[in-house]
Amino acid sequence: MLFDVDGTLVDSSYLHTLAWWQAFRQAGHDVPMASIHRSIGMGGDRILDKLLPAGRDHDSDDEIMASHAAVFATFWPALRPLDGARDLLAQCQELGLAVALASSARERDLAVLRATIGADDFIDAATSSADAKESKPAPDILVAALDAIGVPARDAVYVGDAVWDIYAARALGIPAIGLTCGGTSEAELRDAGAVEIHDSPRTLLANLTESAIGKLAARAPM
């Protein structure tokens, strides 16, 4: 089992949106929050390329990303796990599935996110932005997570909240479950290729037996 973290297990998508908005404003770029939110889930480098003019001074990109990190860090005390996140990870492990967090968060952010979830006993591996050359929608982060738990793509399922998560999983032929708790609609997630949609980790947990996770667990060695 592979899980995205921001917006999937932790209620942080809109905090990232606000952090990017402030970082852009500090650098003199006025980017609408709606456009930023639709880009959350990509790596920071891809967000800049998607939302800022192609002819900009790229020398300021690192400063913008550093500003985003600094602003987001001020929100750490406000982070909360999404309903059912810890229980979902625990149940996946109980079913005999290896659990990996396939996140492109910075290492410091990932440590805070993991503490927010409070489920390290049920997590076998986790990735950060340092583990992949290319960020989502490229599948590098998922490949790194699979390698960490020694599982081939054909034996995995991924849970994410953004279309970029779904695209990354689809590139590896991994069934992807979409959650709308990150603010992306069911229609957008289905169009991206999600095999099923739930509104939160809790709802997915309640339907686990009938989900792609249940089917995976049915063929997992105990």
C-alpha positions in Angstrom: 0.0 0.0 0.0 1.3 3.4 -1.1 -0.1 6.6 0.4 0.3 10.2 -0.5 0.4 12.4 2.7 -0.5 16.0 2.1 -4.3 16.2 1.5 -4.6 12.5 1.8 -3.7 11.7 5.4 -3.1 15.2 6.7 -5.5 18.2 6.2 -2.8 20.4 4.6 -3.7 21.1 1.0 -5.1 24.6 1.6 -2.2 25.5 4.0 0.2 24.7 1.1 -2.0 26.8 -1.2 -1.7 29.8 1.2 2.0 29.2 1.7 2.7 29.3 -2.1 0.4 32.3 -2.5 2.4 34.2 0.1 5.7 33.1 -1.4 4.7 34.2 -4.8 3.5 37.6 -3.5 6.8 38.1 -1.7 8.6 37.6 -5.1 6.3 40.0 -6.9 4.0 37.4 -8.6 0.2 37.7 -8.2 -1.1 34.1 -8.7 -4.7 33.3 -7.9 -5.2 30.8 -5.1 -7.5 28.7 -7.2 -4.7 28.1 -9.7 -2.3 27.3 -6.9 -4.7 24.8 -5.3 -5.1 22.9 -8.6 -1.3 22.5 -8.7 -0.8 21.2 -5.2 0.5 17.7 -5.3 3.2 18.5 -7.9 6.7 19.1 -6.8 7.7 22.7 -6.1 9.8 22.9 -9.3 6.8 21.9 -11.4 4.5 24.3 -9.6 6.8 27.2 -10.5 7.0 26.1 -14.1 3.2 25.7 -14.3 2.2 29.0 -12.6 4.9 31.5 -13.4 5.9 33.0 -16.7 8.3 31.0 -18.8 10.5 34.0 -19.4 10.9 34.8 -15.7 14.2 35.1 -13.9 14.8 31.5 -12.8 17.5 32.7 -10.4 14.7 33.5 -7.9 13.1 30.0 -8.0 15.1 28.7 -5.1 14.2 31.7 -3.0 10.5 31.3 -3.8 10.6 27.6 -2.8 12.5 28.5 0.4 9.8 31.1 1.2 7.1 28.5 0.7 8.9 26.2 3.1 9.3 29.0 5.7 5.6 30.0 5.5 4.4 26.4 5.6 6.5 25.8 8.7 4.5 28.5 10.5 1.4 26.3 10.0 3.0 23.2 11.5 1.2 23.6 14.8 -2.2 23.8 13.0 -1.7 20.5 11.1 -4.3 17.8 11.8 -4.7 14.3 10.6 -7.7 13.7 8.4 -10.4 11.6 10.0 -9.5 7.9 9.9 -6.0 8.3 8.6 -4.2 6.5 11.5 -6.9 3.7 11.6 -6.6 3.2 7.8 -2.9 2.7 8.0 -3.3 0.3 10.9 -5.9 -1.7 9.2 -3.8 -2.1 6.0 -1.0 -3.5 8.1 -3.4 -5.7 9.9 -4.4 -7.1 6.5 -0.8 -8.1 5.9 0.0 -5.3 3.5 3.3 -3.4 3.6 2.6 0.4 4.0 4.7 3.1 2.5 4.2 6.9 2.4 5.0 8.0 -1.1 5.4 11.7 -0.5 7.4 14.3 -2.2 7.4 16.6 0.9 10.6 18.0 2.1 12.3 15.8 4.8 11.6 18.3 7.6 7.9 18.6 6.6 7.6 14.8 6.3 8.8 14.4 9.8 6.2 16.8 11.1 3.5 15.2 8.9 4.3 11.8 10.3 4.1 13.1 13.8 0.8 14.6 13.0 -0.6 11.2 11.8 0.9 9.4 14.8 1.0 6.1 13.0 4.7 5.2 12.7 4.0 1.8 14.1 2.1 1.0 11.0 4.4 2.5 8.4 7.1 0.4 6.9 8.8 3.1 4.7 8.4 6.7 3.7 9.9 8.8 0.9 10.6 12.5 0.7 11.6 14.9 -2.1 15.2 13.8 -1.6 14.4 10.3 -2.9 13.3 11.1 -6.5 14.9 13.0 -9.4 11.5 14.0 -10.9 8.4 15.0 -8.9 4.8 14.1 -9.5 3.2 13.6 -11.9 6.4 11.7 -12.8 6.3 8.3 -10.9 9.8 8.5 -9.4 8.5 8.9 -5.8 6.3 5.8 -6.2 9.2 3.8 -7.6 11.3 4.9 -4.6 8.5 3.8 -2.2 8.1 0.5 -3.9 11.8 -0.1 -3.8 11.9 0.7 -0.1 9.4 -2.0 0.8 10.5 -4.5 -1.9 7.2 -4.7 -3.7 6.6 -4.7 -7.5 4.2 -2.2 -9.0 1.8 -5.0 -10.0 1.3 -5.8 -6.3 0.5 -2.3 -5.2 -2.4 0.2 -4.8 -1.9 3.9 -4.3 -4.1 6.4 -2.4 -3.9 10.1 -3.2 -6.0 13.2 -3.3 -4.7 15.1 -6.4 -4.8 14.3 -10.1 -1.0 14.4 -10.1 -1.1 11.4 -7.7 -3.4 9.5 -10.1 -1.2 10.3 -13.1 1.9 9.1 -11.3 0.3 5.8 -10.3 -1.2 5.3 -13.8 2.3 5.7 -15.3 3.3 2.5 -13.4 0.0 0.6 -14.0 -0.9 0.9 -10.3 -4.6 1.2 -9.4 -5.1 4.6 -7.7 -7.8 5.4 -5.2 -8.8 9.0 -5.1 -9.9 10.9 -2.0 -11.7 14.2 -2.3 -10.6 15.5 1.2 -7.8 17.4 -0.5 -10.2 19.6 -2.4 -10.2 17.9 -5.8 -13.5 16.8 -7.2 -14.7 13.3 -7.8 -15.1 14.1 -11.5 -11.5 15.4 -11.8 -10.1 12.3 -10.0 -12.1 9.9 -12.2 -11.1 11.7 -15.4 -7.4 11.3 -14.3 -8.0 7.6 -13.9 -8.8 6.8 -10.3 -10.4 3.4 -10.0 -12.6 4.5 -7.1 -13.4 7.6 -5.1 -14.0 8.2 -1.4 -14.4 11.5 0.6 -11.9 10.7 3.4 -9.7 8.0 4.9 -12.6 7.1 7.2 -15.0 6.5 4.4 -12.3 4.4 2.6 -11.8 2.4 5.8 -15.5 1.8 6.1 -15.6 0.3 2.6 -12.2 -1.4 2.7 -13.3 -4.9 2.0 -15.0 -4.0 -1.3 -12.2 -1.6 -2.3 -9.1 -2.2 -4.4 -7.3 -2.5 -1.1 -9.5 -5.3 0.0 -8.8 -7.1 -3.3 -5.1 -6.6 -2.9 -5.2 -8.0 0.7 -7.1 -11.0 -0.5 -4.1 -12.1 -2.5 -1.4 -11.0 -0.1 0.6 -13.6 1.8 -0.2 -13.6 5.5 
